[in-house]
């Protein structure tokens, strides 16, 4: 093990290395590759996820409205009460 590439060191069977912050690039190709990649991944998965989610939302709201209607009393049953 030579001591180059970020000062590699072997300490009790554990290899550690460090890299200077001046040798790193925090956001390499962020605008040129990052944003288009996010857009590509979003459009690829949107049409797989959105229709089932929309369908389940509509079924959920329909079920809640039917449940609320089922809990109401029928006013015709109480017309002749005093």
Secondary structure as UniProt FT lines:
FT   TURN            5..7
FT   STRAND          9..11
FT   TURN            12..13
FT   STRAND          14..16
FT   HELIX           21..23
FT   TURN            26..29
FT   HELIX           30..34
FT   HELIX           35..71
FT   HELIX           75..78
FT   TURN            79..80
//
